[in-house]
Amino acid sequence: MKFDLKRFYKIAFWTSLLGLLAIITGFGFSQTEFSQNLLDGFYFFVLAIGLISTFARYIQKFNLIRKKVFLFDLISVVFTLWIYYLYLFVGVPFKTDLMLDNPIWVELAVLLTFIREFSEMRIELKRALLNPAQIFILSFLFIIFVGSLLLSLPNATNNGISYLDALFTSTSAVCVTGLAVVDTGTQFTIFGKSIIMILIQVGGLGILTFASYFSYFFKGGTTYENQLVLSDMTNSNKLGEVFSTLKYIILITFGIEFFSGVLIYSSLESKNFDSHSEQLFFAAFHAISAFCNAGFSTLSNGLYDSGFRFNYYLQLVLIITFVLGGLGFPIVVNLLTYLKYKISNLVFSSFRANVYRPWVLNINSRITLITTLSISTVAFFAFYFLEYNNTLSEHIGFGKMVTALFGATTPRTAGFNTIDTAAMKFPTLMLVFLLMWIGASPQSTGGGIKTSTFAIATLNILSLAKGKSRIEIFRREIADISVRRAFAIISLSLVIIGLAIMFISIFDPDKKLVDIAFECFSAYSTVGLSLGITGSLSSASKLVIIIVMFVGRISMLSLVIAMFKKIKHKNYSYPKEEISIN
């Protein structure tokens, strides 16, 4: 009996996977009434298998079921039974204008069934076969490939696109870049835009984050080897912190995106949309795109569109959202801990003595926050005064300040534009180059060499100028491995960007060098800003940009680590020699 149940669970998983493929088929291809009825019938078959599997799981191991899992299953079962009741007894096909004309609630139930069955599968991350860097890279390649196939479906676009353009768009979305070879707003249907939105979300967090946490959530445990691999990917100091870290990442992401979506929706004018559902989709799309620092927009001219460039409330919401996304999950968690500590001492100061806790903000948070604030402040004033009578001329007073702040922060991998980027003055353009190259913070959704790398390089220069043999800050010494890693990242970034500029200038000799360089810096740092040449690039140049976007997202250092086998530590050292540098 036990063997039969295991076999049935596998059947349930494969059935739910076929159900997921059926959903893709239903949305991706135009359906006749007969084929749609076949799909609907198969959906109900999948839901029936899912219900039986869920009940069997409870009967088999009722004592091992946890409360959170029970709550999820209860909601799923009630939702599924409600759909059965509507279709079988009431006879009303529940339809919505959010996505095509298909019964969206049935497909949502099938999706929940797939998540439940997939989470019960055993996920084995073998370190003996692949190291964490290789697993990380392959997961991104897999999502990019799947995304390109989905975007190639007939119903994903209005007029169809080539596979290369679909691959470019998928890579740009998964690598949260935002560069586009076709107009996202007009070329893609609601189904296509939804795919892009999902790719941005998965790319921002990583497919392994979702798969690993949901597997842990439902099963309540995992193998020691899985924990080792995930600890390397999440930089957790302790194995026991791996899944709590994943939980924080998911909760923070969805929490910020939800509140950002609500604020974006409240900032919009209904006259700019044909329906409330379109307005809701706009808010959800831009909340996800902003937090993941993707820079994708459903507007043809981005936020420079005439109906949005003067919406300063919307711009402020987006600034807060993509800055939080660019800070990195560990920094945001550390900030929340610090705020909790400060509020606790403030609220309870009259009842008890303040509890002093040194180093609530750790060294990473301090360096990242100071660097981010310093760069943003300098960039804001530079942008404000350089563009005052240029791209900011159409704004007045407070509007100039908000637009300047947006222009100073968006190049650090956010990629939205509220001005005509191609109209910027040359000094401003050079400033944007630097901001794009620096990028966001470590373990964030953004790219670039990262603020911590730039900070370490700057501190190293100051340390050498003072004649110090080590880097010291906040009564701490920066580890030598961090310094070496920082300069490796800087060197590799310049090599990749330089090679990309060289190749594109060969493939597209008619393009200006500054436009090509801007495109390459934007691609490597996953920014998404462009001077308008992306769509007119040759096929070979598009492939170069695809590679640069991918390398920029996973980081060249991770790619190098994945390629070389680590050697065992040897217990010896050679005599040290100084090399002439200058």
C-alpha positions as a printed Julia matrix, in Angstrom:
582×3 Matrix{Float64}:
   0.0    0.0     0.0
   2.84   2.33    0.88
   4.51   1.7    -2.48
   1.25   2.41   -4.28
   0.88   5.74   -2.47
   4.38   6.79   -3.45
   3.6    5.89   -7.04
   0.35   7.85   -6.85
   2.18  10.93   -5.51
   4.51  10.78   -8.51
   1.5   10.46  -10.82
  -0.07  13.47   -9.09
   3.1   15.51   -9.64
   3.38  14.65  -13.33
  -0.33  15.29  -13.79
   0.01  18.73  -12.18
   3.01  19.44  -14.42
   0.89  18.55  -17.47
  -1.75  20.86  -16.02
   0.82  23.68  -15.94
   1.72  22.95  -19.58
  -1.99  22.98  -20.41
  -2.29  26.45  -18.87
   0.61  27.66  -21.01
  -1.04  26.09  -24.07
  -4.38  27.68  -23.24
  -2.92  31.16  -22.91
  -0.18  30.87  -25.52
  -2.28  29.63  -28.44
  -5.67  30.65  -29.77
  -8.25  28.05  -28.82
 -11.4   26.85  -30.54
 -14.46  26.18  -28.41
 -13.78  22.43  -28.61
 -10.1   22.67  -27.61
 -10.94  25.08  -24.76
 -13.54  22.6   -23.46
 -10.9   19.85  -23.6
  -8.48  21.99  -21.62
 -11.17  22.88  -19.06
 -11.99  19.2   -18.66
  -8.32  18.36  -18.13
  -8.02  21.16  -15.55
 -10.79  19.55  -13.5
  -9.08  16.17  -13.82
  -5.84  17.7   -12.46
  -7.73  19.3    -9.57
  -9.4   15.98   -8.75
  -6.03  14.18   -8.64
  -4.67  17.01   -6.49
  -7.56  16.7    -4.01
  -7.1   12.93   -3.72
  -3.34  13.38   -3.25
  -3.86  15.96   -0.49
  -6.38  13.82    1.4
  -4.17  10.73    1.02
  -1.2   12.65    2.43
  -3.18  13.56    5.55
  -4.49  10.02    6.02
  -1.0    8.56    5.64
   0.87  10.89    8.03
  -1.65  13.02    9.88
   0.6   13.46   12.94
   3.43  14.94   10.84
   1.37  17.72    9.29
   2.3   21.23   10.44
  -0.16  24.07   11.09
   1.12  26.36    8.3
   0.93  23.56    5.76
  -2.55  22.62    6.98
  -3.7   26.23    6.51
  -2.35  26.31    2.94
  -4.0   22.98    2.12
  -7.28  24.06    3.7
  -7.4   27.25    1.6
  -6.48  25.29   -1.57
  -9.08  22.57   -0.94
 -11.86  25.08   -0.13
 -10.94  27.14   -3.2
 -10.97  24.04   -5.44
 -14.28  22.76   -4.05
 -15.77  26.24   -4.52
 -14.77  26.15   -8.21
 -16.29  22.67   -8.59
 -19.51  23.95   -7.02
 -19.69  26.96   -9.38
 -19.09  24.91  -12.52
 -21.03  21.74  -11.72
 -24.01  23.12   -9.82
 -24.33  26.85  -10.54
 -23.05  26.52  -14.11
 -21.38  29.91  -14.25
 -17.93  29.94  -15.87
 -15.97  32.36  -13.7
 -14.22  34.66  -16.13
 -12.22  37.86  -15.79
 -10.8   40.47  -18.14
  -7.4   40.35  -16.41
  -5.97  37.7   -18.74
  -7.6   36.81  -22.05
 -10.98  35.07  -21.91
 -10.0   31.89  -20.07
 -11.48  30.94  -16.68
  -8.55  32.32  -14.67
  -9.71  30.94  -11.31
  -9.55  27.34  -12.55
  -6.01  27.85  -13.83
  -5.04  29.47  -10.53
  -6.26  26.38   -8.69
  -4.25  24.16  -11.06
  -1.18  26.31  -10.38
  -1.65  25.89   -6.61
  -1.92  22.14   -7.16
   1.36  22.15   -9.08
   3.12  24.16   -6.34
   1.88  21.7    -3.71
   2.9   18.59   -5.62
   6.23  20.04   -6.75
   7.08  20.98   -3.16
   6.68  17.36   -2.12
   9.35  16.25   -4.57
  12.83  15.63   -3.2
  15.24  18.32   -4.43
  18.86  17.17   -4.3
  21.62  19.7    -4.86
  24.74  17.57   -5.28
  27.94  19.42   -4.43
  29.96  16.48   -5.76
  28.53  17.05   -9.26
  28.15  20.83   -9.32
  29.45  23.53   -7.01
  27.05  26.28   -5.78
  28.28  28.75   -8.43
  27.55  26.25  -11.22
  24.09  25.44   -9.84
  23.35  29.17   -9.57
  24.43  29.82  -13.17
  22.55  26.82  -14.61
  19.34  27.85  -12.83
  19.48  31.25  -14.56
  20.21  29.69  -17.95
  17.24  27.35  -17.51
  14.83  30.18  -16.67
  16.11  32.31  -19.56
  15.58  29.45  -22.02
  12.07  28.67  -20.72
  11.21  32.39  -20.77
  12.36  32.73  -24.4
  10.09  29.84  -25.43
   7.11  31.35  -23.6
   7.66  34.76  -25.19
   7.79  33.07  -28.61
   4.22  31.76  -28.22
   1.72  33.28  -30.69
  -0.49  34.89  -28.04
   2.46  36.46  -26.18
   2.87  39.16  -28.82
   0.57  41.13  -31.08
   2.54  40.67  -34.29
   5.07  37.96  -33.43
   8.8   38.38  -32.78
  11.92  36.48  -33.78
  13.41  33.94  -31.38
  16.49  36.15  -30.95
  14.32  39.06  -29.79
  12.42  36.69  -27.48
  15.74  35.43  -26.06
  16.97  39.01  -25.64
  13.78  40.03  -23.81
  13.84  36.92  -21.62
  17.5   37.49  -20.7
  16.82  41.15  -19.99
  13.88  40.23  -17.72
  15.57  37.35  -15.85
  18.77  39.38  -15.43
  16.57  42.31  -14.27
  18.18  44.63  -16.84
  15.37  46.35  -18.72
  16.99  46.76  -22.13
  14.4   46.1   -24.84
  14.7   45.44  -28.57
  10.94  45.78  -29.06
   8.36  48.07  -27.45
   7.16  46.21  -24.35
   4.01  48.3   -24.1
   2.68  47.73  -27.62
   4.41  44.59  -28.88
   3.46  42.25  -26.03
  -0.04  41.22  -25.04
  -1.23  41.04  -21.43
  -0.13  37.39  -21.47
   3.34  38.38  -22.75
   3.67  41.18  -20.2
   2.63  38.74  -17.45
   5.4   36.37  -18.55
   7.91  39.23  -18.42
   6.66  40.19  -14.95
   7.06  36.59  -13.7
  10.53  36.35  -15.26
  11.54  39.58  -13.5
  10.29  38.24  -10.15
  11.98  34.87  -10.55
  15.15  36.49  -11.86
  15.26  38.99   -9.03
  15.01  36.33   -6.33
  16.32  33.25   -8.14
  14.38  30.08   -8.94
  16.33  28.12   -6.31
  15.12  30.52   -3.62
  11.49  29.73   -4.46
  11.97  26.0    -5.03
  14.09  25.42   -1.92
  11.94  27.42    0.46
   8.61  25.97   -0.69
  10.07  22.47   -0.47
  11.24  23.21    3.09
   7.9   24.86    3.97
   5.84  21.81    3.04
   8.25  19.04    4.06
   9.58  20.7     7.22
  13.19  19.69    6.53
  15.85  19.05    3.94
  19.15  17.26    3.51
  22.4   18.47    5.04
  23.93  18.73    1.56
  21.11  21.01    0.38
  21.68  23.26    3.38
  25.4   23.48    2.57
  24.7   24.54   -1.02
  22.01  27.06   -0.03
  24.22  28.5     2.73
  26.85  29.28    0.08
  24.23  30.96   -2.13
  22.65  33.02    0.67
  25.93  33.73    2.49
  24.41  32.45    5.74
  26.9   32.18    8.57
  25.13  29.21   10.14
  23.38  26.25    8.54
  20.4   26.79   10.83
  19.93  30.29    9.37
  19.58  29.13    5.74
  15.8   28.79    5.59
  15.11  31.67    7.95
  17.18  33.78    5.52
  15.14  32.48    2.57
  11.94  33.24    4.5
  13.06  36.81    5.18
  13.99  37.28    1.53
  10.57  36.12    0.3
   8.58  38.01    2.96
  10.52  41.25    2.46
  10.22  41.03   -1.32
   6.49  40.36   -1.45
   5.8   42.73    1.44
   7.56  45.71   -0.14
   6.15  44.92   -3.58
   2.62  44.73   -2.17
   2.79  48.09   -0.36
   4.56  49.65   -3.34
   1.83  48.35   -5.65
  -0.87  49.86   -3.44
   0.9   53.24   -3.37
   1.51  53.18   -7.13
  -2.16  52.35   -7.76
  -3.26  55.26   -5.54
  -0.92  57.64   -7.4
  -2.37  56.9   -10.84
  -5.04  58.87  -12.69
  -7.84  56.71  -14.08
  -7.99  58.76  -17.27
  -4.67  57.24  -18.37
  -6.15  53.72  -18.39
  -8.99  52.0   -20.22
 -10.09  49.95  -17.19
  -9.44  49.38  -13.48
  -7.89  45.99  -14.24
  -5.38  47.68  -16.58
  -4.55  50.18  -13.84
  -4.12  47.34  -11.33
  -1.84  45.44  -13.69
   0.24  48.59  -14.26
   0.71  48.98  -10.5
   1.68  45.33   -9.98
   4.05  45.28  -12.97
   5.9   48.45  -11.96
   6.08  47.47   -8.27
   7.8   44.2    -9.18
   9.96  45.84  -11.84
  11.03  48.6    -9.41
  11.9   46.39   -6.43
  13.79  43.95   -8.65
  15.57  46.92  -10.26
  14.48  45.69  -13.68
  13.48  48.97  -15.31
  10.83  47.38  -17.54
   7.75  49.5   -18.15
   4.48  48.9   -19.98
   4.69  52.48  -21.33
   6.24  53.0   -24.75
   8.34  55.97  -23.56
   8.8   54.67  -20.05
   7.9   57.11  -17.26
   8.83  59.93  -19.65
   5.35  59.42  -21.11
   3.4   62.7   -21.03
   0.8   61.32  -18.63
   3.4   60.21  -16.06
   6.52  62.42  -16.21
   4.88  65.02  -13.95
   3.5   62.45  -11.49
   6.03  63.18   -8.73
   4.22  61.07   -6.14
   4.61  58.03   -8.39
   8.29  58.84   -8.9
   8.93  59.08   -5.15
   7.24  55.72   -4.56
   9.38  54.12   -7.26
  12.56  55.7    -5.86
  11.9   54.25   -2.4
  11.03  50.86   -3.92
  14.09  50.43   -6.14
  16.45  51.88   -3.51
  15.21  49.28   -1.0
  15.59  46.57   -3.65
  19.09  47.83   -4.43
  20.24  47.85   -0.79
  20.21  44.06   -0.55
  18.24  41.7     1.67
  20.79  41.44    4.53
  20.96  45.25    4.77
  17.17  45.61    4.82
  16.87  42.91    7.52
  19.63  44.59    9.54
  17.89  47.96    9.15
  14.61  46.48   10.38
  16.45  45.02   13.38
  17.99  48.42   14.1
  14.63  50.21   13.82
  13.04  47.62   16.12
  15.84  48.2    18.64
  15.47  52.0    18.51
  11.65  51.95   18.73
  11.76  49.46   21.6
  14.12  51.7    23.58
  12.04  54.8    22.77
   8.66  53.26   23.68
   9.77  51.46   26.82
  12.27  54.07   28.06
   9.85  55.24   30.77
   9.26  51.69   32.06
  12.8   50.35   32.08
  16.36  51.38   31.46
  17.44  51.51   27.83
  19.11  48.32   26.66
  22.39  49.19   24.95
  23.38  46.85   22.16
  26.58  47.73   20.34
  26.82  47.0    16.62
  23.13  46.54   15.89
  24.11  47.9    12.47
  26.9   45.61   11.32
  29.97  46.68    9.32
  28.39  45.65    5.99
  25.31  47.77    6.63
  27.33  50.8     7.73
  29.62  50.75    4.71
  26.75  50.1     2.27
  24.43  52.77    3.71
  27.14  55.44    3.92
  28.36  54.68    0.39
  24.82  54.63   -1.05
  23.88  57.89    0.71
  27.13  59.61   -0.31
  26.91  58.58   -3.97
  23.2   59.48   -4.2
  23.74  62.9    -2.58
  26.66  63.85   -4.84
  24.79  62.52   -7.91
  21.64  64.46   -6.98
  23.38  67.84   -6.72
  25.45  67.17   -9.84
  22.38  66.13  -11.84
  20.32  69.05  -10.52
  22.83  71.75  -11.48
  24.07  70.17  -14.73
  20.56  69.54  -16.11
  18.77  72.52  -14.55
  18.23  74.29  -17.87
  18.32  71.16  -20.0
  16.27  68.02  -19.29
  14.86  69.55  -16.07
  13.72  72.76  -17.76
  10.11  71.58  -18.17
   9.8   71.03  -14.4
   9.55  73.7   -11.71
  10.38  73.86   -8.0
   9.69  70.58   -6.22
   9.3   68.8    -9.56
  12.89  69.64  -10.53
  14.15  68.18   -7.26
  12.17  64.94   -7.56
  13.16  64.46  -11.21
  16.81  65.18  -10.36
  16.68  62.69   -7.48
  15.11  60.13   -9.8
  17.79  60.76  -12.42
  20.53  60.42   -9.79
  19.26  57.13   -8.34
  17.85  55.26  -11.33
  21.25  54.7   -13.08
  22.33  52.54  -10.14
  20.59  49.57  -11.83
  16.92  50.68  -11.61
  16.73  51.7   -15.29
  13.52  53.77  -15.31
  13.62  57.11  -17.11
  11.61  60.26  -16.45
  13.69  62.35  -18.86
  14.93  61.97  -22.42
  18.18  60.1   -21.69
  19.66  60.88  -25.09
  19.23  64.63  -24.43
  21.49  64.7   -21.36
  24.61  66.87  -21.43
  27.96  65.13  -21.88
  29.14  65.74  -18.25
  25.87  64.23  -16.99
  26.36  61.31  -19.35
  29.79  60.66  -17.83
  28.25  60.8   -14.35
  25.64  58.22  -15.41
  28.45  55.98  -16.72
  30.05  56.01  -13.25
  26.73  55.45  -11.44
  25.86  52.51  -13.7
  29.29  50.95  -13.2
  29.06  51.2    -9.39
  25.53  49.79   -9.33
  23.62  48.54   -6.31
  24.64  46.73   -3.13
  25.68  43.08   -2.57
  22.99  40.37   -2.36
  20.44  42.74   -3.87
  18.37  42.59   -7.04
  20.71  45.1    -8.71
  23.95  44.74  -10.65
  27.2   46.64  -11.15
  30.46  46.16   -9.28
  28.45  46.96   -6.1
  28.75  49.79   -3.57
  30.85  47.73   -1.15
  33.42  47.03   -3.89
  33.63  50.75   -4.71
  33.91  51.56   -0.98
  36.74  49.05   -0.42
  38.63  50.39   -3.46
  38.26  53.96   -2.16
  39.31  52.98    1.37
  42.31  51.14   -0.04
  43.43  54.28   -1.87
  43.11  56.32    1.34
  44.93  53.63    3.31
  47.84  53.61    0.84
  47.97  57.41    0.87
  48.3   57.36    4.66
  51.0   54.69    4.54
  48.89  52.02    6.24
  49.43  48.34    5.55
  45.77  47.44    6.11
  42.28  48.92    5.65
  40.62  49.98    8.91
  37.16  51.47    9.42
  34.76  51.65   12.38
  37.4   49.99   14.57
  37.38  46.97   12.28
  39.94  45.67    9.78
  38.73  44.68    6.32
  39.71  41.08    5.56
  42.36  40.61    2.88
  40.08  38.23    0.92
  37.45  41.01    0.63
  40.05  43.4    -0.78
  41.28  40.83   -3.31
  37.73  39.95   -4.32
  36.85  43.64   -4.78
  39.75  44.32   -7.13
  39.09  41.09   -9.04
  35.49  42.24   -9.62
  36.67  45.69  -10.78
  39.23  44.23  -13.19
  36.88  41.61  -14.63
  34.07  44.16  -15.12
  36.31  46.46  -17.15
  37.59  43.54  -19.24
  34.06  42.32  -20.09
  32.73  45.81  -20.83
  35.79  46.64  -22.92
  35.49  43.45  -24.99
  31.77  44.06  -25.51
  32.4   47.61  -26.76
  35.07  46.32  -29.13
  32.87  43.56  -30.61
  29.79  45.77  -31.06
  31.89  48.47  -32.72
  33.03  45.77  -35.17
  29.52  44.39  -35.81
  27.86  47.85  -35.93
  30.49  50.32  -37.16
  27.8   52.92  -37.94
  26.94  53.37  -34.25
  28.6   56.1   -32.17
  31.2   54.85  -29.69
  29.59  56.69  -26.78
  26.22  55.06  -27.57
  27.83  51.61  -27.71
  29.74  52.19  -24.47
  26.56  53.39  -22.74
  24.72  50.27  -23.91
  27.48  47.95  -22.66
  27.79  49.61  -19.25
  24.01  49.49  -18.93
  23.91  45.8   -19.89
  26.75  44.72  -17.58
  25.33  46.62  -14.6
  21.79  45.38  -15.43
  20.54  48.97  -15.58
  18.39  49.12  -18.7
  18.99  52.74  -19.68
  19.8   53.32  -23.34
  20.58  56.12  -25.74
  18.17  54.56  -28.23
  20.25  52.06  -30.21
  19.09  48.76  -28.66
  16.4   47.95  -31.21
  18.61  48.8   -34.21
  21.55  46.6   -33.19
  22.57  43.76  -35.5
  21.91  40.15  -34.53
  25.56  39.63  -33.57
  25.53  42.73  -31.36
  22.31  41.59  -29.69
  24.01  38.28  -28.83
  26.9   40.24  -27.32
  24.5   42.27  -25.18
  22.7   39.05  -24.13
  26.01  37.57  -22.93
  26.98  40.81  -21.16
  23.6   41.01  -19.38
  23.92  37.41  -18.23
  27.51  37.84  -17.04
  26.58  41.08  -15.29
  23.73  39.41  -13.41
  25.61  36.36  -12.18
  28.9   38.36  -11.86
  32.02  37.49  -13.77
  33.71  36.36  -10.57
  31.01  33.71  -10.02
  31.5   32.57  -13.61
  35.26  32.26  -13.09
  34.73  30.38   -9.81
  32.34  28.01  -11.6
  34.89  27.31  -14.32
  37.87  26.52  -12.11
  38.15  23.7    -9.62
  39.08  24.83   -6.12
  42.43  23.57   -4.87
  42.97  22.32   -1.34
  44.66  24.7     1.06
  48.39  24.04    1.19
  50.25  24.58    4.46
  53.21  26.52    3.11
  54.1   30.03    1.97
  56.73  31.41   -0.39
  58.98  34.37    0.38
  57.17  37.68   -0.29
  58.41  40.05   -2.98
  57.19  43.56   -3.85
  56.35  44.27   -7.5
  57.01  47.7    -9.01
  53.68  49.42   -9.57
  54.52  53.1   -10.22
